[in-house]
């Protein structure tokens, strides 16, 4: 989430390109690559899974969360 705020600030400073859209697309590509891995992927979640952490938790083959995660 911090990266999204930084990308948004960079967009305002840069003016022409949309770094927020570029960051989203790059993260999406990474999630697609994780999902396509032949190895089993495991996500361990403790606390809140927000933003990219939630995306990674959803992409993993197995997600383990401690009691009380939101």
C-alpha positions in Angstrom: 0.0 0.0 0.0 2.9 2.3 0.7 4.3 1.6 -2.8 1.0 2.6 -4.3 1.1 6.0 -2.5 4.7 6.5 -3.6 3.7 5.7 -7.2 0.8 8.1 -7.0 3.1 10.9 -5.8 5.6 10.0 -8.6 2.8 10.4 -11.1 2.1 13.9 -10.0 5.8 14.8 -10.1 6.4 13.2 -13.5 3.3 14.4 -15.2 3.3 12.3 -18.4 3.6 8.6 -17.7 1.3 6.8 -15.2 3.7 5.1 -12.8 0.8 3.8 -10.7 -0.6 1.9 -13.7 2.9 0.7 -14.5 3.4 -0.6 -10.9 0.0 -2.3 -11.0 0.8 -4.0 -14.2 4.2 -5.2 -13.1 2.7 -6.6 -9.9 0.0 -8.3 -11.9 2.7 -9.9 -14.1 4.5 -11.1 -11.0 1.3 -12.7 -9.6 0.8 -14.4 -12.9 4.3 -15.8 -12.8 3.8 -17.0 -9.2 0.6 -18.7 -10.2 2.3 -20.5 -13.1 5.2 -21.9 -11.1 5.5 -25.7 -11.3 6.5 -25.7 -7.6 3.9 -25.6 -4.8 3.7 -22.1 -3.4 2.9 -21.5 0.2 1.9 -18.2 1.8 2.1 -17.7 5.5 -0.1 -14.9 6.8 0.1 -13.3 10.2 -1.8 -10.1 10.9 -3.6 -8.2 8.1 -3.1 -9.2 4.4 -3.8 -6.0 2.5 -2.9 -4.9 -1.0 -0.2 -7.0 -2.6 0.0 -9.3 0.4 -3.6 -10.2 -0.1 -2.9 -10.8 -3.8 0.1 -13.1 -3.0 -2.0 -15.0 -0.4 -4.7 -15.5 -3.1 -2.2 -16.6 -5.7 -0.5 -19.2 -3.5 -1.4 -22.9 -3.9 -1.7 -23.1 -0.1 -2.3 -20.2 2.3 -1.8 -20.7 6.1 -3.0 -18.0 8.4 -2.7 -17.7 12.1 -5.8 -17.4 14.2 -7.2 -13.9 14.2 -5.9 -12.8 10.8 -8.2 -10.4 9.0 
